Amino acid sequence: MNMTYSSTATLSGPHKAAVLMLALGEERAAMLLGRMHDDEVRDVSAAMASLGPVSAPVVEQLCNEFSDALGDAGSLMGGWEATERLLLRSLPKERVTQIMDELRGPAGRTMWDKLGNVNESVLANYLKNEYPQTVAVVLSRIRPDHAARVLSLLPEAFSMEVVMRMLRMESPQAEALEGVERTLKAEFMSNLARASRRDPHELMAEIFNNLDRSTENRMMAALESVSDDSAARIRQLMFTFEDLKRLDNNGIPVLLRAVEKDKLAIALKGASESLREMFLRGMSERAGRMLRDDIAALGPVRLKDVEEAQAIIVALAKDLAQQGALRLTDGAQEMMVE
C-alpha cells in the first residue's frame, strides 16, 4: 500500500535513497545501482516499488537536506579506521574483518596478482609447508621471474619435486584452482594482512628517530607526562646510532664499505668509546689509524653535525638490512630480512 509523505521525517533511509535516485533520472540512477551490493539494490528497489507519490516540496526538502549534509561534512579524510567503522554499521564483524584483511593485503585485483606482489622469501616460507602439487599450481600462475626466485628459496629436494609436478601438470581444473585460491585467501593472505598492520608506536619511533636530539628529548618528556607506557614502548622501538653495537661481525665491514669516511669520523666523534672501538676493530690496522687521526683532526664539532652524520649512517644501515646485507645479532629489535 502506497503512503503519503508530508515531510522527509516520514521517509525511511531506503525511501530517501529511492527518492533521490528517482530525482536524478534513470541514467544516473542506473549508474548508482550498478555500484551497489545486491542487498542494497534489493532494499532500494523495494522502497521504490512501495514509494507512491511524493510531492515536489518533499523532494526539494530532501535534496536540500542531502546537499546540506554534504556541505556540513567539509573536507573528508578516508582511512582504514573510517572504512572499518562504516562497514561495521551494515555488516557482521567477521565479514568486516575478512574484507579489511583483504584490503590490507598486497595490491592486486586477483589473488594471483596479489601473490605476485608478495616478497619471495615470505611466499617461499609459506609454500614450503604446502603439498608439492599446490606449490606447482601457485608457481604456474605467477610471473616466471617471481616463480624462479621463490623456487630458488625452497628446500632443494622439495623444489625438485615441485618442478616435476609442474612438468607433468596439465591445465588445472577450475575446481582445483578455486580450492587453492580459497586456501590462500583464508590462510595466507589474511595472516599476511594481519601481520602487516603497523603498530602506531613503530611509526612514532621512526618519527622520533628523525628528530634532532633536543626536540626528541623535549617531546619524549612531554609524552612521558601523558603516557609513561607509550613513551617506554617508543624508546624500546627507536633505533639509534648506539644500537649499531649489535651488528654481527659480518655486518661491520659491510657498513664500513658503504659509509662515507668523513661522515663516519664525524659520527664517531660523538659516539661512545665502545662503539668507536667496535668500528676500529672492523678495519685494517692502517685504516683504523687513519680514522683515529681523522677524528682527532676534527677538533670541536657541533652536536647538530654529529647527530646528522649518525642519522645518515643509521638510515644506511636500515637500507642494508632491508636488502639482507647485514643484521643485528640480539636485542628486542632485529634489523634483518625474513
CORWOZI-V486269 format. One record per residue. PHI is phi in radians with two decimals (NA if undefined). PSI is psi in degrees with one decimal (none if undefined). NEAR is the number of other ideal C-beta (glycine too) atoms within 10 Angstrom. Layout:
phi=PHI psi=PSI near=NEAR
phi=PHI psi=PSI near=NEAR
This chain:
phi=NA psi=131.7 near=4
phi=-1.34 psi=145.1 near=10
phi=-1.85 psi=163.1 near=13
phi=-1.88 psi=129.1 near=10
phi=-1.91 psi=122.5 near=21
phi=-1.67 psi=-20.8 near=10
phi=-2.76 psi=169.7 near=11
phi=-1.19 psi=-19.8 near=20
phi=-1.11 psi=-24.1 near=8
phi=-1.56 psi=-1.0 near=11
phi=-1.63 psi=136.3 near=20
phi=-1.35 psi=171.7 near=10
phi=-1.01 psi=-52.6 near=10
phi=-1.05 psi=-36.1 near=18
phi=-1.18 psi=-37.7 near=23
phi=-1.08 psi=-44.3 near=16
phi=-1.08 psi=-39.8 near=21
phi=-1.11 psi=-43.5 near=23
phi=-1.09 psi=-46.4 near=22
phi=-1.07 psi=-42.0 near=18
phi=-1.19 psi=-38.7 near=20
phi=-1.14 psi=-35.5 near=14
phi=-1.21 psi=-28.7 near=15
phi=-1.29 psi=-21.3 near=14
phi=1.75 psi=160.3 near=9
phi=-1.10 psi=-41.2 near=9
phi=-1.12 psi=-48.8 near=7
phi=-1.21 psi=-38.2 near=12
phi=-1.09 psi=-39.5 near=18
phi=-1.11 psi=-38.1 near=11
phi=-1.11 psi=-40.6 near=11
phi=-1.18 psi=-43.2 near=15
phi=-1.06 psi=-34.3 near=13
phi=-1.16 psi=-18.7 near=8
phi=-1.72 psi=0.2 near=8
phi=-1.66 psi=158.4 near=14
phi=-1.28 psi=157.4 near=10
phi=-0.96 psi=-41.1 near=7
phi=-1.11 psi=-40.1 near=10
phi=-1.18 psi=-42.0 near=15
phi=-1.04 psi=-42.8 near=14
phi=-1.10 psi=-44.2 near=12
phi=-1.14 psi=-45.2 near=18
phi=-1.18 psi=-40.1 near=22
phi=-1.10 psi=-41.9 near=15
phi=-1.11 psi=-38.4 near=13
phi=-1.16 psi=-40.6 near=19
phi=-1.07 psi=-43.9 near=16
phi=-1.13 psi=-31.5 near=10
phi=-1.74 psi=6.7 near=13
phi=-1.19 psi=-49.3 near=17
phi=1.26 psi=-165.9 near=11
phi=-1.28 psi=137.4 near=9
phi=-2.19 psi=125.6 near=20
phi=-1.21 psi=155.4 near=12
phi=-1.01 psi=-41.0 near=7
phi=-1.05 psi=-37.4 near=12
phi=-1.20 psi=-41.6 near=19
phi=-1.07 psi=-44.4 near=16
phi=-1.11 psi=-42.4 near=12
phi=-1.07 psi=-42.3 near=16
phi=-1.15 psi=-42.2 near=21
phi=-1.10 psi=-39.9 near=15
phi=-1.14 psi=-42.2 near=11
phi=-1.07 psi=-42.9 near=13
phi=-1.10 psi=-43.8 near=16
phi=-1.13 psi=-42.1 near=10
phi=-1.13 psi=-39.4 near=10
phi=-1.10 psi=-40.0 near=9
phi=-1.16 psi=-40.0 near=10
phi=-1.15 psi=-38.8 near=8
phi=-1.17 psi=-24.1 near=7
phi=-1.17 psi=-24.7 near=8
phi=1.10 psi=-146.0 near=7
phi=-1.30 psi=146.5 near=4
phi=-1.95 psi=147.1 near=7
phi=-2.26 psi=113.7 near=7
phi=-1.48 psi=173.4 near=8
phi=2.89 psi=171.8 near=8
phi=-1.03 psi=-46.9 near=11
phi=-1.14 psi=-43.8 near=10
phi=-1.10 psi=-41.2 near=11
phi=-1.10 psi=-44.4 near=14
phi=-1.13 psi=-41.4 near=15
phi=-1.08 psi=-40.5 near=11
phi=-1.15 psi=-43.3 near=12
phi=-1.13 psi=-37.2 near=17
phi=-1.14 psi=-18.6 near=14
phi=-1.29 psi=-19.9 near=7
phi=-2.28 psi=-10.1 near=11
phi=-2.20 psi=154.3 near=15
phi=-1.08 psi=151.4 near=10
phi=-1.03 psi=-38.9 near=10
phi=-1.09 psi=-40.8 near=8
phi=-1.20 psi=-38.7 near=12
phi=-1.10 psi=-43.4 near=18
phi=-1.04 psi=-43.0 near=17
phi=-1.09 psi=-45.2 near=16
phi=-1.11 psi=-45.6 near=14
phi=-1.14 psi=-36.7 near=20
phi=-1.11 psi=-40.4 near=19
phi=-1.16 psi=-38.9 near=14
phi=-1.15 psi=-39.3 near=13
phi=-1.33 psi=-14.8 near=16
phi=-1.21 psi=176.5 near=22
phi=-0.98 psi=149.3 near=16
phi=-1.18 psi=148.5 near=9
phi=2.64 psi=146.0 near=13
phi=-1.32 psi=-41.5 near=7
phi=-1.91 psi=169.2 near=10
phi=-1.05 psi=-37.2 near=20
phi=-1.26 psi=-34.0 near=17
phi=-1.06 psi=-44.6 near=14
phi=-1.09 psi=-43.3 near=21
phi=-1.07 psi=-33.0 near=25
phi=-1.16 psi=-15.7 near=18
phi=-1.80 psi=4.4 near=13
phi=-1.53 psi=134.8 near=20
phi=-0.91 psi=134.5 near=15
phi=-1.06 psi=-35.7 near=17
phi=-1.20 psi=-36.4 near=14
phi=-1.17 psi=-44.4 near=18
phi=-1.15 psi=-42.8 near=25
phi=-1.11 psi=-39.2 near=20
phi=-1.08 psi=-33.9 near=14
phi=-1.35 psi=-46.0 near=18
phi=-1.20 psi=-25.0 near=25
phi=-1.12 psi=-15.6 near=15
phi=-1.75 psi=4.6 near=8
phi=-1.70 psi=169.9 near=19
phi=-1.19 psi=143.6 near=12
phi=-0.96 psi=-35.9 near=18
phi=-1.14 psi=-39.0 near=17
phi=-1.12 psi=-43.0 near=17
phi=-1.12 psi=-39.4 near=28
phi=-1.06 psi=-42.2 near=22
phi=-1.10 psi=-45.9 near=21
phi=-1.08 psi=-48.6 near=24
phi=-1.18 psi=-25.6 near=24
phi=-1.34 psi=-13.7 near=16
phi=-1.81 psi=-12.8 near=18
phi=-1.78 psi=172.4 near=19
phi=-1.04 psi=141.4 near=13
phi=-0.99 psi=-39.4 near=9
phi=-1.17 psi=-37.3 near=10
phi=-1.23 psi=-41.6 near=17
phi=-1.06 psi=-38.2 near=21
phi=-1.11 psi=-42.7 near=11
phi=-1.16 psi=-39.3 near=15
phi=-1.14 psi=-46.3 near=27
phi=-1.04 psi=-38.9 near=19
phi=-1.18 psi=-19.2 near=11
phi=-1.66 psi=-7.2 near=15
phi=-1.40 psi=153.8 near=21
phi=-0.95 psi=142.9 near=11
phi=-1.02 psi=-50.0 near=8
phi=-1.09 psi=-41.0 near=8
phi=-1.15 psi=-41.8 near=16
phi=-1.14 psi=-35.4 near=20
phi=-1.17 psi=-37.4 near=13
phi=-1.14 psi=-38.9 near=17
phi=-1.11 psi=-43.2 near=28
phi=-1.02 psi=-45.4 near=16
phi=-1.12 psi=-38.4 near=12
phi=-1.11 psi=-39.9 near=18
phi=-1.16 psi=-37.8 near=17
phi=-1.18 psi=-34.7 near=8
phi=-1.57 psi=-7.0 near=9
phi=-1.35 psi=132.2 near=12
phi=-1.58 psi=179.7 near=5
phi=-1.03 psi=122.9 near=8
phi=-1.07 psi=140.0 near=16
phi=-1.19 psi=154.5 near=9
phi=-1.00 psi=-39.4 near=8
phi=-1.12 psi=-39.0 near=8
phi=-1.16 psi=-43.0 near=13
phi=-1.09 psi=-42.8 near=15
phi=-1.10 psi=-38.5 near=11
phi=-1.12 psi=-43.6 near=14
phi=-1.12 psi=-42.7 near=20
phi=-1.05 psi=-44.3 near=18
phi=-1.08 psi=-42.7 near=11
phi=-1.12 psi=-45.4 near=14
phi=-1.09 psi=-42.1 near=21
phi=-1.17 psi=-43.6 near=16
phi=-1.30 psi=-39.7 near=12
phi=-1.73 psi=-45.1 near=12
phi=-1.60 psi=-56.2 near=21
phi=-1.11 psi=-41.4 near=21
phi=-1.16 psi=-40.8 near=18
phi=-1.18 psi=-37.6 near=13
phi=-1.13 psi=-41.4 near=20
phi=-1.14 psi=-42.3 near=19
phi=-1.14 psi=-38.7 near=13
phi=-1.20 psi=-25.6 near=9
phi=-1.51 psi=-6.1 near=12
phi=-1.15 psi=127.7 near=11
phi=-1.49 psi=134.4 near=8
phi=-1.21 psi=126.7 near=10
phi=-1.02 psi=-25.3 near=11
phi=-1.15 psi=-33.7 near=18
phi=-1.13 psi=-42.9 near=14
phi=-1.09 psi=-44.6 near=12
phi=-1.15 psi=-34.4 near=18
phi=-1.10 psi=-41.0 near=18
phi=-1.12 psi=-40.8 near=15
phi=-1.12 psi=-45.8 near=13
phi=-1.10 psi=-34.2 near=19
phi=-1.06 psi=-27.0 near=18
phi=-1.69 psi=2.3 near=11
phi=-1.45 psi=152.4 near=15
phi=-1.22 psi=159.9 near=13
phi=-1.04 psi=-41.6 near=13
phi=-1.19 psi=-41.7 near=11
phi=-1.16 psi=-40.7 near=11
phi=-1.04 psi=-47.2 near=17
phi=-1.10 psi=-39.5 near=11
phi=-1.16 psi=-44.0 near=12
phi=-1.27 psi=-34.9 near=16
phi=-1.16 psi=-39.4 near=16
phi=-1.11 psi=-40.4 near=10
phi=-1.15 psi=-39.8 near=10
phi=-1.16 psi=-39.1 near=17
phi=-1.06 psi=-33.9 near=15
phi=-1.25 psi=-21.9 near=9
phi=-1.67 psi=-45.9 near=8
phi=-2.57 psi=99.6 near=11
phi=-1.08 psi=-39.3 near=10
phi=-1.11 psi=-44.9 near=9
phi=-1.12 psi=-41.7 near=14
phi=-1.08 psi=-43.1 near=20
phi=-1.12 psi=-40.5 near=13
phi=-1.12 psi=-42.8 near=17
phi=-1.15 psi=-42.6 near=24
phi=-1.00 psi=-41.2 near=15
phi=-1.13 psi=-35.7 near=12
phi=-1.50 psi=-18.8 near=18
phi=-1.16 psi=138.2 near=19
phi=-1.90 psi=118.1 near=20
phi=-1.98 psi=172.8 near=13
phi=-1.04 psi=-37.0 near=22
phi=-1.17 psi=-22.9 near=13
phi=-1.19 psi=-12.2 near=16
phi=-1.15 psi=-9.2 near=23
phi=-1.04 psi=-24.7 near=16
phi=-1.53 psi=6.1 near=16
phi=-1.10 psi=138.9 near=24
phi=-1.33 psi=172.3 near=13
phi=-1.07 psi=-32.7 near=10
phi=-1.30 psi=-26.0 near=12
phi=-1.32 psi=-30.1 near=22
phi=-1.06 psi=-53.3 near=17
phi=-1.12 psi=-31.7 near=13
phi=-1.07 psi=-46.8 near=19
phi=-1.17 psi=-38.9 near=20
phi=-1.12 psi=-35.9 near=15
phi=-1.21 psi=-27.2 near=9
phi=-1.61 psi=-24.5 near=14
phi=-1.51 psi=147.3 near=18
phi=-1.27 psi=133.7 near=13
phi=-1.12 psi=-34.5 near=12
phi=-1.22 psi=-35.0 near=11
phi=-1.16 psi=-39.3 near=17
phi=-1.10 psi=-42.6 near=21
phi=-1.08 psi=-45.0 near=20
phi=-1.14 psi=-42.2 near=23
phi=-1.11 psi=-42.3 near=28
phi=-1.31 psi=-17.9 near=26
phi=-1.03 psi=-35.2 near=19
phi=-1.84 psi=13.4 near=17
phi=-1.60 psi=166.3 near=22
phi=-1.20 psi=157.2 near=12
phi=-1.09 psi=-36.5 near=8
phi=-1.15 psi=-40.9 near=9
phi=-1.20 psi=-39.1 near=17
phi=-1.06 psi=-44.9 near=17
phi=-1.13 psi=-34.8 near=13
phi=-1.08 psi=-43.5 near=17
phi=-1.17 psi=-40.6 near=22
phi=-1.12 psi=-35.9 near=16
phi=-1.17 psi=-24.0 near=10
phi=-1.44 psi=1.1 near=18
phi=-1.93 psi=166.2 near=16
phi=-1.22 psi=162.8 near=8
phi=-1.04 psi=-41.5 near=8
phi=-1.16 psi=-46.0 near=8
phi=-1.12 psi=-37.6 near=13
phi=-1.14 psi=-40.1 near=15
phi=-1.13 psi=-40.1 near=12
phi=-1.15 psi=-38.3 near=14
phi=-1.16 psi=-41.6 near=19
phi=-1.02 psi=-42.6 near=15
phi=-1.13 psi=-40.1 near=10
phi=-1.11 psi=-42.2 near=16
phi=-1.12 psi=-44.1 near=19
phi=-1.15 psi=-34.8 near=10
phi=-1.29 psi=-14.8 near=8
phi=-1.16 psi=-33.3 near=14
phi=1.19 psi=-158.6 near=7
phi=-1.11 psi=134.9 near=5
phi=-2.17 psi=138.5 near=15
phi=-1.12 psi=139.8 near=10
phi=-1.00 psi=-37.8 near=11
phi=-1.05 psi=-40.6 near=11
phi=-1.19 psi=-37.7 near=15
phi=-1.11 psi=-45.9 near=19
phi=-1.11 psi=-39.4 near=19
phi=-1.14 psi=-43.7 near=14
phi=-1.13 psi=-42.1 near=24
phi=-1.13 psi=-38.9 near=23
phi=-1.12 psi=-38.3 near=18
phi=-1.10 psi=-42.2 near=17
phi=-1.23 psi=-39.0 near=22
phi=-1.08 psi=-44.5 near=20
phi=-1.08 psi=-39.7 near=13
phi=-1.13 psi=-42.3 near=15
phi=-1.07 psi=-40.1 near=24
phi=-1.12 psi=-41.1 near=15
phi=-1.09 psi=-43.6 near=12
phi=-1.13 psi=-34.8 near=21
phi=-1.16 psi=-41.0 near=21
phi=-1.12 psi=-29.2 near=11
phi=-1.43 psi=-5.9 near=10
phi=1.43 psi=12.5 near=11
phi=-1.41 psi=-23.2 near=17
phi=-2.64 psi=167.0 near=23
phi=-2.70 psi=163.6 near=17
phi=-1.61 psi=149.1 near=19
phi=-1.62 psi=-18.9 near=14
phi=-2.76 psi=-175.6 near=9
phi=1.71 psi=167.9 near=12
phi=-1.21 psi=-32.0 near=6
phi=-1.89 psi=107.8 near=15
phi=-1.59 psi=124.0 near=13
phi=-1.69 psi=87.4 near=21
phi=-2.73 psi=168.0 near=15
phi=-1.79 psi=141.5 near=15
phi=-1.16 psi=none near=9
